[in-house]
């Protein structure tokens, strides 16, 4: 192995970066078409938020009840508890 050139430390040889080729521009993100009027979109968001609030009740989220009637009654009770403070 040949000795390093004068004034160059051994580590400097490996720390120099080669010029990188230019990156292509990022793809243009187009807006997705909404399937329906804006009222439906806001209605969907309201429903999603309501389901999220209902799932804060552990009994509703995990479905402890075996019977659909019992689960439905707890679901109605949870919805009523959410609605009452308003």
Beta strands, then each sheet from edge to edge (+ up, - down):
end
